[in-house]
Amino acid sequence: MKRELEAWQIAERCISKTYRKTIWNPFVEAVKKYQMIQAGDKIAVCISGGKDSMILAVLMRMLQRYSEVPFELEYIVMDPGYNAENRQKIEENAKILNIPINVFNSDIFNVVVKIEQNPCYLCARMRRGYLYSRAKELGCNKIALGHHMSDVIETTVMGMFYGSQIQAMLPRLKSTNYEGMELIRPMYCIKEDAIIAWSKYNNLEFIRCACRFTEDYKTNDNKEGLSKRQEIKDLIKQMKKVNPNIEINIFRAIHNANVDTMVEYKLNDEFHSFLEKF
């Protein structure tokens, strides 16, 4: 008689089988290609409660089990002021996926709700600061975030369209404010569509952006409430109908930047011009 698998085991098994090509292989590729993990690392996997951070936790646990490189993991959840329903959903999903989360509170939502200009930017910076601080308290030297390839692509396009700059999202970063700390993005090569498919396969429902600026409307029903990121998502989706390779082409472009053809560029916070060659 076969032993019935638990939900977390099924969630892992389908990654190594059904979604091996679209999730597991790209995950391992990113970790190796960008040299994200070294022996002796203690990594804080940062869980927001969304699909991306939850599958990241599952992937990191699988990697720890199979990797020849020894490293430790902590699973941290910062509650920036979630409502009771979202907090409960995070805890329930962590239990389903057998993730031993370490939850701590902050007052970020109370702070940013009073900000009129760029509240999302401030929220992101504050979140990262709290995560670095908590990770360091736990003896970690790295934090892992759930950004994926689609995030990288959208951020690049957003920078061009709305920020007047060509700027990518790096797979790893050294912290400038927390000495000895580093940020890694192990899902750098995974497309969002694959993560959505995995979530549906396992009948899992995760929270979306739960801040007070977005919880009162549904993205598809209120076009005025669309974020710039959602606008870019929709644009890329439309462009894929004409060019199915649009996503991978943008992704490869940030790996093939030709600085020699740039009129101006910034290096180590210093601006340079092509005129320097004349």
CYANA upper distance limits for C-alpha pairs under 8 A (distance plus 0.5 A):
  5 LEU  CA      9 GLN  CA      6.44
  5 LEU  CA     10 ILE  CA      6.79
  6 GLU  CA     10 ILE  CA      6.86
  7 ALA  CA     11 ALA  CA      6.68
  7 ALA  CA     96 ILE  CA      6.79
  7 ALA  CA     97 LEU  CA      7.17
  7 ALA  CA    202 ASN  CA      8.36
  8 TRP  CA     12 GLU  CA      6.78
  8 TRP  CA     96 ILE  CA      6.60
  8 TRP  CA     97 LEU  CA      4.79
  8 TRP  CA     98 ASN  CA      6.54
  9 GLN  CA     13 ARG  CA      6.47
  9 GLN  CA     97 LEU  CA      8.45
 10 ILE  CA     14 CYS  CA      6.59
 10 ILE  CA    202 ASN  CA      8.20
 11 ALA  CA     15 ILE  CA      7.19
 11 ALA  CA     97 LEU  CA      7.93
 11 ALA  CA    198 TRP  CA      8.45
 11 ALA  CA    202 ASN  CA      6.83
 12 GLU  CA     16 SER  CA      7.18
 12 GLU  CA     58 VAL  CA      7.38
 12 GLU  CA     59 LEU  CA      8.34
 12 GLU  CA     62 MET  CA      7.97
 13 ARG  CA     17 LYS  CA      6.70
 14 CYS  CA     18 THR  CA      5.38
 14 CYS  CA     19 TYR  CA      6.54
 14 CYS  CA     20 ARG  CA      8.22
 14 CYS  CA    198 TRP  CA      8.42
 15 ILE  CA     19 TYR  CA      5.18
 15 ILE  CA     20 ARG  CA      6.00
 15 ILE  CA     23 ILE  CA      7.06
 15 ILE  CA     24 TRP  CA      6.55
 15 ILE  CA    198 TRP  CA      8.19
 16 SER  CA     20 ARG  CA      5.28
 16 SER  CA     24 TRP  CA      6.68
 19 TYR  CA     23 ILE  CA      5.95
 19 TYR  CA     24 TRP  CA      7.17
 19 TYR  CA    194 ALA  CA      8.08
 19 TYR  CA    198 TRP  CA      7.95
 20 ARG  CA     24 TRP  CA      5.21
 20 ARG  CA     25 ASN  CA      6.30
 21 LYS  CA     25 ASN  CA      5.90
 21 LYS  CA     26 PRO  CA      7.63
 22 THR  CA     26 PRO  CA      6.97
 22 THR  CA    190 ILE  CA      7.30
 22 THR  CA    191 LYS  CA      8.14
 22 THR  CA    194 ALA  CA      6.57
 23 ILE  CA     27 PHE  CA      6.52
 23 ILE  CA    190 ILE  CA      6.38
 23 ILE  CA    191 LYS  CA      8.50
 23 ILE  CA    194 ALA  CA      7.03
 23 ILE  CA    195 ILE  CA      7.94
 24 TRP  CA     28 VAL  CA      6.75
 24 TRP  CA     59 LEU  CA      8.17
 25 ASN  CA     29 GLU  CA      6.52
 26 PRO  CA     30 ALA  CA      6.65
 26 PRO  CA    187 MET  CA      8.00
 26 PRO  CA    189 CYS  CA      5.74
 26 PRO  CA    190 ILE  CA      6.16
 27 PHE  CA     31 VAL  CA      6.91
 27 PHE  CA     59 LEU  CA      8.38
 27 PHE  CA    186 PRO  CA      6.69
 27 PHE  CA    187 MET  CA      5.88
 27 PHE  CA    188 TYR  CA      7.84
 27 PHE  CA    189 CYS  CA      6.84
 27 PHE  CA    190 ILE  CA      6.97
 28 VAL  CA     32 LYS  CA      6.70
 29 GLU  CA     33 LYS  CA      6.26
 29 GLU  CA    189 CYS  CA      7.96
 30 ALA  CA     34 TYR  CA      6.36
 30 ALA  CA     35 GLN  CA      8.41
 30 ALA  CA     36 MET  CA      8.40
 30 ALA  CA    186 PRO  CA      6.49
 30 ALA  CA    187 MET  CA      7.33
 30 ALA  CA    188 TYR  CA      6.58
 30 ALA  CA    189 CYS  CA      6.36
 31 VAL  CA     35 GLN  CA      6.27
 31 VAL  CA     36 MET  CA      5.62
 31 VAL  CA     37 ILE  CA      7.29
 31 VAL  CA    186 PRO  CA      6.08
 32 LYS  CA     36 MET  CA      7.25
 32 LYS  CA     37 ILE  CA      8.43
 34 TYR  CA    171 PRO  CA      7.37
 34 TYR  CA    172 ARG  CA      8.12
 36 MET  CA    172 ARG  CA      7.47
 36 MET  CA    184 ILE  CA      6.79
 36 MET  CA    186 PRO  CA      7.78
 37 ILE  CA     41 ASP  CA      7.21
 37 ILE  CA     69 VAL  CA      8.40
 37 ILE  CA     71 PHE  CA      8.34
 38 GLN  CA     69 VAL  CA      7.25
 38 GLN  CA     70 PRO  CA      8.36
 38 GLN  CA     71 PHE  CA      7.92
 39 ALA  CA     69 VAL  CA      5.74
 39 ALA  CA     70 PRO  CA      5.67
 39 ALA  CA     71 PHE  CA      6.31
 40 GLY  CA     70 PRO  CA      6.54
 40 GLY  CA     71 PHE  CA      5.54
 40 GLY  CA     72 GLU  CA      7.76
 41 ASP  CA     70 PRO  CA      8.20
 41 ASP  CA     71 PHE  CA      5.43
 41 ASP  CA     72 GLU  CA      6.75
 41 ASP  CA    140 CYS  CA      7.89
 41 ASP  CA    141 ASN  CA      7.01
 41 ASP  CA    142 LYS  CA      7.81
 42 LYS  CA     71 PHE  CA      6.32
 42 LYS  CA     72 GLU  CA      4.99
 42 LYS  CA     73 LEU  CA      6.16
 42 LYS  CA     74 GLU  CA      8.01
 42 LYS  CA    139 GLY  CA      7.62
 42 LYS  CA    140 CYS  CA      5.13
 42 LYS  CA    141 ASN  CA      6.26
 42 LYS  CA    142 LYS  CA      7.03
 43 ILE  CA     71 PHE  CA      8.08
 43 ILE  CA     72 GLU  CA      6.64
 43 ILE  CA     73 LEU  CA      5.43
 43 ILE  CA     74 GLU  CA      6.69
 43 ILE  CA    135 ALA  CA      8.42
 43 ILE  CA    140 CYS  CA      5.95
 43 ILE  CA    141 ASN  CA      6.81
 43 ILE  CA    142 LYS  CA      5.29
 43 ILE  CA    143 ILE  CA      5.98
 43 ILE  CA    144 ALA  CA      7.21
 44 ALA  CA     73 LEU  CA      6.37
 44 ALA  CA     74 GLU  CA      5.14
 44 ALA  CA     75 TYR  CA      6.23
 44 ALA  CA     76 ILE  CA      6.89
 44 ALA  CA    135 ALA  CA      6.25
 44 ALA  CA    140 CYS  CA      6.71
 44 ALA  CA    142 LYS  CA      6.69
 44 ALA  CA    143 ILE  CA      5.10
 44 ALA  CA    144 ALA  CA      6.57
 45 VAL  CA     53 SER  CA      8.47
 45 VAL  CA     56 LEU  CA      8.10
 45 VAL  CA     57 ALA  CA      6.76
 45 VAL  CA     60 MET  CA      8.40
 45 VAL  CA     73 LEU  CA      7.44
 45 VAL  CA     74 GLU  CA      6.51
 45 VAL  CA     75 TYR  CA      5.33
 45 VAL  CA     76 ILE  CA      6.61
 45 VAL  CA    143 ILE  CA      6.38
 45 VAL  CA    144 ALA  CA      5.31
 45 VAL  CA    145 LEU  CA      7.14
 46 CYS  CA     53 SER  CA      7.26
 46 CYS  CA     75 TYR  CA      6.74
 46 CYS  CA     76 ILE  CA      5.71
 46 CYS  CA     77 VAL  CA      6.62
 46 CYS  CA     78 MET  CA      8.47
 46 CYS  CA    131 LEU  CA      7.75
 46 CYS  CA    143 ILE  CA      7.16
 46 CYS  CA    144 ALA  CA      6.46
 46 CYS  CA    145 LEU  CA      6.22
 46 CYS  CA    146 GLY  CA      8.14
 47 ILE  CA     53 SER  CA      5.43
 47 ILE  CA     54 MET  CA      6.77
 47 ILE  CA     57 ALA  CA      7.97
 47 ILE  CA     75 TYR  CA      7.45
 47 ILE  CA     76 ILE  CA      6.51
 47 ILE  CA     77 VAL  CA      5.50
 47 ILE  CA     78 MET  CA      7.98
 47 ILE  CA    145 LEU  CA      8.28
 47 ILE  CA    146 GLY  CA      8.43
 48 SER  CA     53 SER  CA      6.64
 48 SER  CA     54 MET  CA      8.32
 48 SER  CA     77 VAL  CA      6.63
 48 SER  CA     78 MET  CA      7.45
 48 SER  CA     90 ILE  CA      8.50
 49 GLY  CA     53 SER  CA      6.99
 49 GLY  CA     54 MET  CA      6.82
 49 GLY  CA     77 VAL  CA      8.37
 49 GLY  CA     89 LYS  CA      8.27
 49 GLY  CA     90 ILE  CA      5.57
 49 GLY  CA    206 PHE  CA      6.80
 49 GLY  CA    207 ILE  CA      6.31
 49 GLY  CA    208 ARG  CA      8.25
 50 GLY  CA     54 MET  CA      6.75
 50 GLY  CA    206 PHE  CA      5.59
 50 GLY  CA    207 ILE  CA      5.54
 50 GLY  CA    208 ARG  CA      6.11
 50 GLY  CA    209 CYS  CA      8.13
 51 LYS  CA     55 ILE  CA      6.67
 51 LYS  CA    195 ILE  CA      7.75
 51 LYS  CA    196 ILE  CA      8.08
 51 LYS  CA    199 SER  CA      7.60
 51 LYS  CA    205 GLU  CA      8.33
 51 LYS  CA    206 PHE  CA      6.06
 51 LYS  CA    207 ILE  CA      8.00
 52 ASP  CA     56 LEU  CA      6.65
 52 ASP  CA    146 GLY  CA      5.65
 52 ASP  CA    147 HIS  CA      7.54
 52 ASP  CA    148 HIS  CA      8.21
 52 ASP  CA    195 ILE  CA      7.52
 53 SER  CA     57 ALA  CA      6.82
 53 SER  CA    145 LEU  CA      7.29
 53 SER  CA    146 GLY  CA      5.09
 53 SER  CA    147 HIS  CA      8.48
 54 MET  CA     58 VAL  CA      7.12
 54 MET  CA     94 ALA  CA      8.31
 55 ILE  CA     59 LEU  CA      6.60
 55 ILE  CA    195 ILE  CA      8.04
 56 LEU  CA     60 MET  CA      6.54
 56 LEU  CA    145 LEU  CA      8.27
 56 LEU  CA    146 GLY  CA      6.35
 56 LEU  CA    186 PRO  CA      8.23
 56 LEU  CA    187 MET  CA      7.67
 57 ALA  CA     61 ARG  CA      6.72
 57 ALA  CA     75 TYR  CA      7.73
 57 ALA  CA     99 ILE  CA      7.84
 58 VAL  CA     62 MET  CA      6.81
 58 VAL  CA     97 LEU  CA      7.96
 58 VAL  CA     99 ILE  CA      8.21
 59 LEU  CA     63 LEU  CA      6.60
 60 MET  CA     64 GLN  CA      6.58
 61 ARG  CA     65 ARG  CA      6.87
 61 ARG  CA     73 LEU  CA      8.31
 62 MET  CA     66 TYR  CA      6.84
 63 LEU  CA     67 SER  CA      5.94
 64 GLN  CA     70 PRO  CA      7.66
 64 GLN  CA     71 PHE  CA      7.22
 64 GLN  CA     72 GLU  CA      8.08
 74 GLU  CA    101 ILE  CA      8.21
 74 GLU  CA    102 ASN  CA      8.12
 74 GLU  CA    138 LEU  CA      8.45
 74 GLU  CA    140 CYS  CA      8.47
 75 TYR  CA     99 ILE  CA      7.86
 75 TYR  CA    100 PRO  CA      7.05
 75 TYR  CA    101 ILE  CA      5.42
 75 TYR  CA    102 ASN  CA      6.42
 76 ILE  CA    101 ILE  CA      6.08
 76 ILE  CA    102 ASN  CA      5.17
 76 ILE  CA    103 VAL  CA      6.40
 76 ILE  CA    104 PHE  CA      8.27
 76 ILE  CA    131 LEU  CA      8.50
 76 ILE  CA    135 ALA  CA      8.33
 77 VAL  CA    101 ILE  CA      6.98
 77 VAL  CA    102 ASN  CA      6.43
 77 VAL  CA    103 VAL  CA      5.12
 77 VAL  CA    104 PHE  CA      6.89
 78 MET  CA    103 VAL  CA      6.33
 78 MET  CA    104 PHE  CA      5.63
 78 MET  CA    105 ASN  CA      6.19
 78 MET  CA    106 SER  CA      7.43
 78 MET  CA    127 ARG  CA      8.47
 78 MET  CA    130 TYR  CA      8.34
 78 MET  CA    131 LEU  CA      7.73
 79 ASP  CA     87 ARG  CA      8.03
 79 ASP  CA    103 VAL  CA      7.53
 79 ASP  CA    104 PHE  CA      6.61
 79 ASP  CA    105 ASN  CA      5.19
 79 ASP  CA    106 SER  CA      6.54
 80 PRO  CA    105 ASN  CA      6.57
 80 PRO  CA    106 SER  CA      5.27
 80 PRO  CA    107 ASP  CA      5.91
 80 PRO  CA    108 ILE  CA      5.52
 80 PRO  CA    109 PHE  CA      6.23
 80 PRO  CA    127 ARG  CA      8.35
 81 GLY  CA    105 ASN  CA      7.90
 81 GLY  CA    106 SER  CA      7.27
 81 GLY  CA    107 ASP  CA      6.51
 81 GLY  CA    108 ILE  CA      7.31
 81 GLY  CA    109 PHE  CA      6.06
 81 GLY  CA    110 ASN  CA      7.82
 82 TYR  CA     86 ASN  CA      6.45
 82 TYR  CA     87 ARG  CA      6.39
 82 TYR  CA    210 ALA  CA      7.17
 82 TYR  CA    211 CYS  CA      7.82
 83 ASN  CA     87 ARG  CA      6.82
 84 ALA  CA     88 GLN  CA      6.60
 85 GLU  CA     89 LYS  CA      6.71
 86 ASN  CA     90 ILE  CA      6.80
 86 ASN  CA    207 ILE  CA      6.92
 86 ASN  CA    210 ALA  CA      7.88
 87 ARG  CA     91 GLU  CA      6.95
 88 GLN  CA     92 GLU  CA      6.56
 89 LYS  CA     93 ASN  CA      6.63
 89 LYS  CA    206 PHE  CA      7.62
 89 LYS  CA    207 ILE  CA      7.62
 90 ILE  CA     94 ALA  CA      6.65
 90 ILE  CA    206 PHE  CA      7.88
 90 ILE  CA    207 ILE  CA      7.93
 91 GLU  CA     95 LYS  CA      6.76
 92 GLU  CA     96 ILE  CA      6.75
 93 ASN  CA     97 LEU  CA      6.58
 93 ASN  CA    204 LEU  CA      8.30
 93 ASN  CA    206 PHE  CA      8.02
 94 ALA  CA     98 ASN  CA      6.31
 94 ALA  CA     99 ILE  CA      5.42
 94 ALA  CA    100 PRO  CA      7.52
 94 ALA  CA    101 ILE  CA      7.41
 95 LYS  CA     99 ILE  CA      6.69
 95 LYS  CA    100 PRO  CA      8.18
106 SER  CA    130 TYR  CA      8.39
107 ASP  CA    111 VAL  CA      7.01
108 ILE  CA    112 VAL  CA      6.69
108 ILE  CA    123 CYS  CA      7.19
108 ILE  CA    126 MET  CA      7.48
108 ILE  CA    127 ARG  CA      7.91
109 PHE  CA    113 VAL  CA      6.37
109 PHE  CA    123 CYS  CA      8.14
109 PHE  CA    211 CYS  CA      7.29
109 PHE  CA    212 ARG  CA      7.80
110 ASN  CA    114 LYS  CA      7.78
111 VAL  CA    115 ILE  CA      7.92
112 VAL  CA    119 PRO  CA      6.04
112 VAL  CA    120 CYS  CA      8.37
112 VAL  CA    122 LEU  CA      7.42
112 VAL  CA    123 CYS  CA      6.76
113 VAL  CA    119 PRO  CA      7.71
113 VAL  CA    212 ARG  CA      7.73
113 VAL  CA    213 PHE  CA      8.20
115 ILE  CA    119 PRO  CA      6.05
118 ASN  CA    122 LEU  CA      7.05
119 PRO  CA    123 CYS  CA      6.52
120 CYS  CA    124 ALA  CA      6.62
121 TYR  CA    125 ARG  CA      6.84
122 LEU  CA    126 MET  CA      6.59
123 CYS  CA    127 ARG  CA      6.50
124 ALA  CA    128 ARG  CA      6.73
125 ARG  CA    129 GLY  CA      6.78
126 MET  CA    130 TYR  CA      6.77
127 ARG  CA    131 LEU  CA      6.66
128 ARG  CA    132 TYR  CA      6.58
129 GLY  CA    133 SER  CA      6.63
130 TYR  CA    134 ARG  CA      6.61
131 LEU  CA    135 ALA  CA      6.46
131 LEU  CA    143 ILE  CA      8.12
132 TYR  CA    136 LYS  CA      6.58
132 TYR  CA    143 ILE  CA      7.42
132 TYR  CA    178 TYR  CA      7.59
132 TYR  CA    181 MET  CA      7.94
133 SER  CA    137 GLU  CA      6.83
133 SER  CA    178 TYR  CA      8.29
134 ARG  CA    138 LEU  CA      6.95
135 ALA  CA    139 GLY  CA      7.00
135 ALA  CA    140 CYS  CA      5.73
135 ALA  CA    141 ASN  CA      7.95
135 ALA  CA    142 LYS  CA      8.02
135 ALA  CA    143 ILE  CA      7.40
136 LYS  CA    140 CYS  CA      5.68
136 LYS  CA    141 ASN  CA      7.17
136 LYS  CA    181 MET  CA      8.21
140 CYS  CA    181 MET  CA      8.34
141 ASN  CA    180 GLY  CA      6.84
141 ASN  CA    181 MET  CA      5.34
141 ASN  CA    182 GLU  CA      6.92
142 LYS  CA    181 MET  CA      5.89
142 LYS  CA    182 GLU  CA      5.14
142 LYS  CA    183 LEU  CA      6.11
142 LYS  CA    184 ILE  CA      7.58
143 ILE  CA    181 MET  CA      8.23
143 ILE  CA    182 GLU  CA      6.91
143 ILE  CA    183 LEU  CA      5.49
143 ILE  CA    184 ILE  CA      6.79
144 ALA  CA    183 LEU  CA      6.44
144 ALA  CA    184 ILE  CA      5.39
144 ALA  CA    185 ARG  CA      6.23
144 ALA  CA    186 PRO  CA      7.51
145 LEU  CA    183 LEU  CA      7.87
145 LEU  CA    184 ILE  CA      6.93
145 LEU  CA    185 ARG  CA      5.80
145 LEU  CA    186 PRO  CA      8.00
146 GLY  CA    185 ARG  CA      6.80
146 GLY  CA    186 PRO  CA      7.86
146 GLY  CA    187 MET  CA      6.90
147 HIS  CA    151 ASP  CA      6.40
147 HIS  CA    152 VAL  CA      7.89
147 HIS  CA    185 ARG  CA      6.47
147 HIS  CA    186 PRO  CA      8.40
147 HIS  CA    187 MET  CA      6.69
147 HIS  CA    188 TYR  CA      6.95
148 HIS  CA    152 VAL  CA      7.00
148 HIS  CA    185 ARG  CA      7.97
148 HIS  CA    186 PRO  CA      8.46
148 HIS  CA    187 MET  CA      5.30
148 HIS  CA    188 TYR  CA      5.09
148 HIS  CA    189 CYS  CA      6.86
148 HIS  CA    190 ILE  CA      5.97
148 HIS  CA    191 LYS  CA      6.72
148 HIS  CA    192 GLU  CA      7.08
149 MET  CA    153 ILE  CA      6.75
149 MET  CA    187 MET  CA      7.55
149 MET  CA    188 TYR  CA      5.45
149 MET  CA    189 CYS  CA      5.55
149 MET  CA    190 ILE  CA      5.78
149 MET  CA    191 LYS  CA      5.65
149 MET  CA    192 GLU  CA      7.57
149 MET  CA    251 PHE  CA      8.01
150 SER  CA    154 GLU  CA      6.55
150 SER  CA    190 ILE  CA      8.18
150 SER  CA    191 LYS  CA      5.99
150 SER  CA    192 GLU  CA      6.24
150 SER  CA    247 GLU  CA      8.17
151 ASP  CA    155 THR  CA      6.44
152 VAL  CA    156 THR  CA      6.78
152 VAL  CA    168 ALA  CA      7.17
152 VAL  CA    169 MET  CA      6.00
152 VAL  CA    188 TYR  CA      7.94
152 VAL  CA    251 PHE  CA      7.89
153 ILE  CA    157 VAL  CA      6.91
153 ILE  CA    168 ALA  CA      8.40
153 ILE  CA    247 GLU  CA      7.29
153 ILE  CA    250 ILE  CA      6.75
153 ILE  CA    251 PHE  CA      6.38
154 GLU  CA    158 MET  CA      6.45
154 GLU  CA    229 ARG  CA      7.16
154 GLU  CA    232 ILE  CA      6.72
154 GLU  CA    233 LYS  CA      7.30
155 THR  CA    159 GLY  CA      6.59
155 THR  CA    167 GLN  CA      8.33
155 THR  CA    168 ALA  CA      7.14
155 THR  CA    169 MET  CA      7.40
155 THR  CA    229 ARG  CA      8.17
156 THR  CA    160 MET  CA      7.10
156 THR  CA    166 ILE  CA      7.09
156 THR  CA    167 GLN  CA      6.18
156 THR  CA    168 ALA  CA      5.50
156 THR  CA    169 MET  CA      7.74
157 VAL  CA    161 PHE  CA      6.63
157 VAL  CA    232 ILE  CA      7.85
158 MET  CA    162 TYR  CA      6.07
158 MET  CA    163 GLY  CA      7.32
158 MET  CA    228 LYS  CA      7.91
158 MET  CA    229 ARG  CA      7.58
158 MET  CA    232 ILE  CA      7.44
159 GLY  CA    163 GLY  CA      4.99
159 GLY  CA    164 SER  CA      6.66
159 GLY  CA    165 GLN  CA      5.87
159 GLY  CA    166 ILE  CA      6.50
159 GLY  CA    167 GLN  CA      6.57
160 MET  CA    164 SER  CA      5.46
160 MET  CA    165 GLN  CA      5.47
160 MET  CA    166 ILE  CA      6.00
160 MET  CA    167 GLN  CA      8.16
168 ALA  CA    254 ILE  CA      7.12
171 PRO  CA    184 ILE  CA      6.37
171 PRO  CA    185 ARG  CA      5.58
171 PRO  CA    186 PRO  CA      7.79
171 PRO  CA    188 TYR  CA      6.73
172 ARG  CA    182 GLU  CA      7.61
172 ARG  CA    183 LEU  CA      5.87
172 ARG  CA    184 ILE  CA      4.80
172 ARG  CA    185 ARG  CA      6.66
173 LEU  CA    182 GLU  CA      6.13
173 LEU  CA    183 LEU  CA      5.54
173 LEU  CA    184 ILE  CA      7.08
174 LYS  CA    180 GLY  CA      8.23
174 LYS  CA    181 MET  CA      6.79
174 LYS  CA    182 GLU  CA      4.92
174 LYS  CA    183 LEU  CA      6.80
175 SER  CA    179 GLU  CA      7.14
175 SER  CA    180 GLY  CA      7.91
175 SER  CA    181 MET  CA      6.03
175 SER  CA    182 GLU  CA      5.90
175 SER  CA    183 LEU  CA      7.51
190 ILE  CA    194 ALA  CA      7.72
190 ILE  CA    195 ILE  CA      8.38
191 LYS  CA    195 ILE  CA      7.58
192 GLU  CA    196 ILE  CA      6.82
193 ASP  CA    197 ALA  CA      6.70
194 ALA  CA    198 TRP  CA      6.73
195 ILE  CA    199 SER  CA      6.76
196 ILE  CA    200 LYS  CA      6.80
197 ALA  CA    201 TYR  CA      6.56
198 TRP  CA    202 ASN  CA      6.87
199 SER  CA    203 ASN  CA      6.61
199 SER  CA    204 LEU  CA      5.69
199 SER  CA    205 GLU  CA      7.65
200 LYS  CA    204 LEU  CA      6.68
209 CYS  CA    214 THR  CA      7.30
209 CYS  CA    215 GLU  CA      7.81
210 ALA  CA    214 THR  CA      7.18
210 ALA  CA    215 GLU  CA      6.15
211 CYS  CA    215 GLU  CA      6.59
212 ARG  CA    216 ASP  CA      7.77
214 THR  CA    218 LYS  CA      8.33
214 THR  CA    225 GLY  CA      8.30
217 TYR  CA    221 ASP  CA      7.98
217 TYR  CA    222 ASN  CA      7.16
217 TYR  CA    225 GLY  CA      7.69
218 LYS  CA    222 ASN  CA      6.78
219 THR  CA    223 LYS  CA      7.28
219 THR  CA    225 GLY  CA      7.08
219 THR  CA    226 LEU  CA      6.34
222 ASN  CA    226 LEU  CA      7.40
226 LEU  CA    230 GLN  CA      6.47
226 LEU  CA    231 GLU  CA      7.09
227 SER  CA    231 GLU  CA      6.88
228 LYS  CA    232 ILE  CA      6.85
229 ARG  CA    233 LYS  CA      6.69
230 GLN  CA    234 ASP  CA      6.69
231 GLU  CA    235 LEU  CA      6.68
232 ILE  CA    236 ILE  CA      6.59
233 LYS  CA    237 LYS  CA      6.66
234 ASP  CA    238 GLN  CA      6.81
235 LEU  CA    239 MET  CA      6.74
236 ILE  CA    240 LYS  CA      6.58
236 ILE  CA    246 ILE  CA      7.99
236 ILE  CA    247 GLU  CA      8.02
237 LYS  CA    241 LYS  CA      7.54
238 GLN  CA    242 VAL  CA      8.03
239 MET  CA    243 ASN  CA      6.54
239 MET  CA    244 PRO  CA      8.21
239 MET  CA    246 ILE  CA      7.52
240 LYS  CA    244 PRO  CA      4.96
240 LYS  CA    245 ASN  CA      7.40
240 LYS  CA    246 ILE  CA      6.45
240 LYS  CA    247 GLU  CA      8.24
245 ASN  CA    249 ASN  CA      6.49
246 ILE  CA    250 ILE  CA      6.81
247 GLU  CA    251 PHE  CA      6.75
248 ILE  CA    252 ARG  CA      6.49
249 ASN  CA    253 ALA  CA      6.55
250 ILE  CA    254 ILE  CA      7.34
251 PHE  CA    255 HIS  CA      7.63
252 ARG  CA    256 ASN  CA      6.83
253 ALA  CA    257 ALA  CA      6.63
258 ASN  CA    262 MET  CA      7.75
259 VAL  CA    265 TYR  CA      8.03
260 ASP  CA    274 PHE  CA      8.10
261 THR  CA    274 PHE  CA      8.47
262 MET  CA    273 SER  CA      8.42
262 MET  CA    274 PHE  CA      7.38
263 VAL  CA    273 SER  CA      6.35
263 VAL  CA    274 PHE  CA      5.76
264 GLU  CA    271 PHE  CA      7.51
264 GLU  CA    272 HIS  CA      6.09
264 GLU  CA    273 SER  CA      4.90
264 GLU  CA    274 PHE  CA      6.71
265 TYR  CA    271 PHE  CA      6.25
265 TYR  CA    272 HIS  CA      5.88
265 TYR  CA    273 SER  CA      7.08
266 LYS  CA    270 GLU  CA      5.82
266 LYS  CA    271 PHE  CA      4.84
266 LYS  CA    272 HIS  CA      6.49
267 LEU  CA    271 PHE  CA      6.95
267 LEU  CA    272 HIS  CA      7.92
272 HIS  CA    276 GLU  CA      7.89
274 PHE  CA    278 PHE  CA      8.37
